Amino acid sequence: MKKIAVFTSGGDSPGMNACVRAVVRTAIYKGLEVYGIYRGYEGMIEGDIKRMYSHSVSNIVQRGGTILKSARSEEFRTKEGRQKAYEKLQKHGIEGLVAIGGDGTFTGAKLFFEEYGIPTVGCPGTIDNDIYGTDYTIGFDTAVNTALEAIDKIRDTAAAHDRIFFIEVMGRDAGFIAVESGIGGGAEFVMVPETKTDLDSVVNALKNLRKTKTSSVIVVAEGDDEGSAETIMTKIKEKIADSSKEFKVTTLGHIQRGGSPTARDRVLASRCGMAAVEGLIAGEQNCMAGVTNQEVVFTPFGDCIGREKPIVRDHLRLIDILSI
């Protein structure tokens, strides 16, 4: 293998730049030519591919977002689109790919490999931490800390005014951000897609908590079965029916995607980027490079996509115990 390319795809996450940097510099260290594909699969189809050098990734390890940009690509979902992408890679002589992204990125990479056989190793770049085959994903730690900083500030004003705050964090299909930021922020309740929310139990608990606490913080993952934080707040407010108590909602939104990555995310991204290049050289393909129990592991894309990553049940128990 003489030439490889790296791209970022799907939602951006803090640490993607650190991963790109590791891929580029590891490739150069190993004597390979390395190319950057801009705007993910869409850029691959359009041939937006440029040679990268060591200086191309200088001073980016601390930056959020991705210098390679990201984009959704409906055309790549078609055979014709993937054919165009393959032809553009062939034009540059690219023999291997490093795909940085999440579930959708790996689904596309798996299909592309099955059709054209270009060896691909993925790096888990998503704030949701919902990819099987790695303890943590690139960007998750930063997103949790961003949410936690907001929760800390909201708790100050909640306590000052004796309010009940519902804070919505990202997590359409997984509640990892909600759980970890909820534990760190001392939330009284955390609502996640992995468990069924019992609003009557929450209402009863809130009534009991009022005997010892004048304010409460409830963290809601956006994909909770009872709806958004706004919807849940409305339902609970109707059940409590206490005009003296103020209820407020804050939706953190895309603030969780941005910002300078934490040290943990920079190290994880760098390890995965290096492992992806070394994996390609060693013959790994159609798989993801992740870190489990502090060790680099390669997991087939089929498992990353097809297996659910379970939430830590002890974390949910911890919230119940510490909220009294």
matplotlib code that plots the C-alpha trace (Angstrom):
import matplotlib.pyplot as plt

x = [0.0, 1.4, -1.5, -4.3, -7.0, -8.8, -12.3, -14.8, -18.5, -21.8, -22.1, -19.0, -17.5, -14.7, -11.5, -12.0, -9.2, -6.9, -7.7, -7.1, -3.7, -2.8, -3.8, -1.8, 1.4, 1.3, 1.0, 3.9, 5.9, 5.2, 6.3, 2.8, 1.3, -1.8, -4.8, -7.6, -11.1, -13.2, -16.9, -17.1, -18.7, -20.0, -16.5, -15.4, -18.0, -17.0, -13.2, -12.5, -9.3, -6.0, -2.6, -1.7, 1.6, 2.8, 2.3, -1.3, -2.3, -0.2, -2.0, -5.3, -5.2, -7.0, -9.6, -13.2, -15.1, -13.2, -10.8, -11.9, -15.5, -18.5, -21.6, -24.6, -24.6, -27.8, -26.0, -23.6, -26.6, -27.0, -24.9, -24.2, -22.9, -20.6, -19.3, -18.3, -16.6, -14.6, -13.5, -12.3, -10.3, -8.8, -7.8, -5.6, -4.3, -5.8, -5.6, -7.0, -9.3, -9.7, -13.3, -13.9, -17.5, -20.4, -23.0, -24.0, -20.4, -19.6, -22.7, -21.5, -18.0, -19.2, -21.3, -18.5, -16.0, -18.4, -18.8, -15.3, -13.0, -11.0, -9.7, -11.3, -10.7, -13.0, -12.4, -15.4, -16.2, -19.5, -20.6, -23.3, -20.9, -23.3, -20.9, -20.2, -16.6, -15.1, -15.5, -15.7, -16.2, -14.3, -16.1, -18.2, -16.1, -16.1, -19.8, -20.4, -18.2, -20.0, -23.3, -22.0, -20.8, -24.3, -26.0, -23.8, -24.8, -28.5, -28.4, -27.2, -30.3, -32.6, -31.5, -31.8, -35.4, -36.6, -37.3, -37.5, -35.4, -35.7, -32.4, -32.5, -29.2, -28.4, -29.1, -31.8, -31.1, -28.7, -28.6, -24.9, -24.5, -27.6, -26.4, -22.9, -23.7, -26.6, -24.4, -21.7, -24.2, -26.1, -29.4, -32.4, -33.7, -32.3, -34.5, -33.0, -34.2, -32.9, -35.5, -39.2, -40.0, -42.6, -43.9, -46.2, -43.1, -41.3, -44.2, -44.4, -40.6, -40.7, -43.4, -41.3, -38.2, -39.9, -39.7, -35.9, -35.1, -36.5, -35.1, -34.5, -32.6, -34.0, -31.8, -33.6, -32.1, -33.8, -34.9, -36.8, -40.0, -42.1, -40.9, -38.8, -37.9, -40.6, -43.2, -42.2, -42.2, -45.8, -47.0, -45.4, -46.5, -50.1, -49.8, -48.3, -50.7, -48.9, -49.0, -46.4, -43.7, -41.9, -40.9, -38.3, -36.8, -33.3, -32.4, -28.6, -28.7, -25.6, -23.5, -22.6, -21.0, -18.5, -15.6, -12.0, -11.7, -10.7, -7.4, -9.2, -10.8, -7.5, -5.6, -8.4, -8.6, -4.8, -4.7, -7.5, -6.0, -2.6, -4.2, -6.3, -3.2, -1.2, -4.2, -4.4, -0.8, -1.2, -4.1, -7.1, -10.2, -13.9, -13.6, -13.3, -10.3, -11.5, -10.2, -11.5, -10.0, -7.2, -6.3, -6.8, -9.2, -10.5, -14.2, -16.0, -18.2, -21.1, -20.8, -20.4, -23.5, -25.6, -25.0, -26.5, -24.1, -25.7, -25.8, -24.2, -27.1, -25.1, -25.0, -28.8, -28.9, -26.3, -28.6, -31.5, -29.4, -27.6, -30.7, -32.4]
y = [0.0, 3.3, 5.8, 6.2, 8.9, 10.1, 11.8, 12.9, 12.2, 12.7, 14.9, 16.7, 15.9, 17.5, 15.6, 14.8, 17.2, 15.4, 12.1, 13.6, 14.9, 11.4, 9.7, 12.1, 12.1, 8.3, 7.7, 10.0, 8.4, 5.0, 6.2, 6.5, 9.3, 10.6, 12.5, 14.4, 14.0, 17.1, 17.0, 13.3, 11.0, 14.0, 15.2, 11.7, 11.7, 15.1, 14.4, 17.0, 15.2, 16.9, 15.6, 16.3, 16.9, 17.2, 20.9, 20.4, 19.4, 21.8, 23.6, 21.7, 19.2, 21.8, 22.8, 21.6, 20.8, 19.3, 20.9, 18.3, 19.5, 17.1, 16.7, 14.4, 12.6, 11.3, 10.4, 8.1, 6.0, 5.1, 2.7, 5.4, 7.7, 5.0, 4.2, 7.9, 7.9, 4.8, 6.3, 9.4, 7.3, 5.3, 8.5, 9.4, 5.9, 5.6, 2.1, 2.4, 4.7, 5.9, 6.9, 9.1, 9.2, 7.2, 4.7, 6.2, 6.6, 3.0, 1.8, 3.6, 2.3, -1.3, -1.1, 0.6, -2.1, -4.9, -3.4, -2.3, -3.9, -0.8, -1.6, 0.8, 1.2, 3.5, 5.7, 6.3, 10.0, 10.9, 12.7, 10.1, 7.3, 4.8, 2.7, -0.9, -1.9, 1.0, 2.1, 5.8, 7.6, 10.7, 13.8, 12.2, 13.4, 17.0, 16.9, 15.6, 18.4, 21.0, 19.8, 19.6, 23.2, 24.3, 22.1, 23.6, 27.2, 26.3, 24.7, 28.0, 29.9, 27.0, 27.2, 30.9, 30.9, 27.5, 26.3, 22.9, 22.8, 20.4, 20.3, 18.6, 17.2, 15.4, 11.7, 10.7, 7.0, 6.8, 8.3, 8.3, 12.1, 12.5, 9.8, 11.0, 14.7, 14.0, 12.1, 14.8, 17.6, 16.0, 15.7, 14.5, 12.6, 11.5, 10.3, 8.3, 6.3, 3.0, 2.9, 3.6, 6.8, 6.5, 10.1, 9.2, 8.0, 11.2, 13.3, 11.4, 11.7, 15.4, 15.9, 14.0, 15.9, 19.2, 18.3, 18.4, 20.3, 23.6, 23.1, 20.2, 19.5, 16.9, 15.9, 14.6, 12.9, 14.2, 10.7, 9.9, 7.9, 10.5, 13.2, 16.4, 18.2, 20.7, 18.0, 16.2, 19.5, 20.2, 16.7, 16.9, 20.4, 19.4, 16.4, 18.4, 21.3, 23.6, 27.2, 28.3, 26.1, 27.4, 25.1, 26.0, 24.2, 24.7, 22.9, 22.7, 21.7, 22.0, 23.7, 20.2, 19.5, 22.3, 23.6, 22.6, 18.8, 17.7, 16.0, 12.6, 13.2, 14.3, 11.2, 8.9, 10.4, 10.3, 6.6, 5.6, 7.6, 5.9, 2.5, 2.9, 3.6, 0.8, -1.5, -0.7, -1.5, -4.8, -5.9, -4.8, -3.9, -3.3, -2.6, 0.1, 0.9, 1.5, 1.4, -1.1, -1.6, 0.7, -1.6, -0.9, -3.4, -3.8, -4.5, -5.5, -2.7, -5.2, -5.5, -1.8, -1.1, -4.1, -4.4, -2.1, -0.6, -1.0, 1.8, 1.1, 0.1, 0.9, 4.5, 4.7, 3.1, 5.6, 8.5, 7.1, 6.6, 10.0, 12.0, 11.6]
z = [0.0, -1.1, -1.0, 1.5, 2.1, 5.2, 5.4, 8.1, 7.6, 9.4, 12.4, 13.5, 16.9, 18.9, 18.3, 14.7, 13.8, 16.2, 14.5, 11.0, 12.3, 13.6, 10.4, 8.2, 10.3, 11.0, 7.2, 6.5, 9.2, 7.7, 4.2, 2.7, 0.6, 2.3, 0.9, 2.5, 1.1, 1.7, 2.6, 3.2, 0.7, -1.3, -1.8, -2.7, -5.5, -6.7, -6.5, -3.9, -2.9, -2.0, -1.0, 2.6, 4.3, 7.9, 7.9, 6.5, 10.0, 12.1, 14.9, 14.6, 17.5, 19.8, 17.3, 17.2, 14.1, 11.2, 8.7, 6.1, 6.5, 6.6, 4.5, 4.0, 0.6, -0.8, -4.1, -2.3, -1.3, -5.0, -7.0, -9.6, -6.8, -5.4, -8.9, -9.3, -5.9, -6.8, -10.1, -8.3, -5.9, -8.7, -10.5, -7.5, -7.0, -3.5, -2.1, 1.4, 3.4, 6.9, 7.6, 10.7, 11.8, 13.2, 12.3, 8.9, 7.9, 8.7, 6.9, 3.8, 4.2, 4.6, 1.4, -0.5, 0.5, -0.4, -3.9, -4.7, -2.1, -1.1, 2.4, 4.9, 8.6, 10.6, 13.6, 16.0, 15.7, 17.3, 20.5, 21.2, 22.3, 20.8, 18.6, 19.7, 19.8, 21.7, 25.3, 24.2, 21.0, 19.8, 21.0, 23.7, 26.7, 25.4, 24.8, 28.4, 29.8, 27.7, 29.0, 32.5, 32.5, 31.4, 34.1, 36.8, 35.7, 35.4, 38.9, 40.3, 39.0, 39.8, 43.5, 43.5, 42.4, 43.7, 40.2, 38.6, 35.4, 32.5, 30.5, 27.1, 25.9, 22.6, 22.3, 19.8, 20.2, 23.2, 26.6, 27.3, 27.4, 29.6, 32.1, 32.5, 32.6, 34.9, 37.4, 37.2, 37.6, 40.5, 38.6, 40.5, 37.5, 34.1, 31.2, 28.4, 25.4, 26.8, 29.6, 29.8, 31.6, 34.4, 34.7, 37.7, 39.6, 38.8, 39.9, 43.3, 43.7, 43.0, 45.6, 48.2, 47.3, 48.0, 51.7, 51.6, 48.3, 47.0, 43.4, 41.1, 37.8, 35.4, 32.4, 29.4, 26.3, 23.2, 22.2, 25.5, 24.9, 26.6, 24.2, 24.4, 27.6, 26.7, 26.3, 29.5, 31.5, 30.3, 31.3, 34.7, 35.4, 34.7, 37.1, 39.9, 39.5, 41.9, 40.7, 43.3, 41.6, 38.5, 35.7, 33.1, 30.1, 28.5, 25.3, 24.9, 21.2, 19.0, 21.6, 22.5, 19.1, 19.2, 21.2, 21.9, 22.6, 26.1, 26.7, 26.8, 23.4, 21.9, 23.2, 22.1, 18.6, 18.2, 19.2, 16.9, 14.0, 14.4, 14.8, 11.7, 9.5, 11.1, 10.7, 7.0, 6.6, 8.5, 6.3, 8.4, 6.4, 6.7, 10.4, 13.0, 15.3, 18.8, 22.3, 24.9, 28.3, 27.2, 24.3, 20.6, 19.1, 15.5, 15.2, 11.9, 10.6, 10.7, 14.5, 15.0, 13.0, 14.0, 17.7, 20.3, 22.8, 26.3, 28.7, 32.1, 34.3, 37.5, 36.3, 36.3, 39.8, 41.0, 39.9, 42.0, 45.0, 45.0, 44.3, 47.7]

ax = plt.figure().add_subplot(projection="3d")
ax.plot(x, y, z, "-o")
ax.set_aspect("equal")
plt.show()
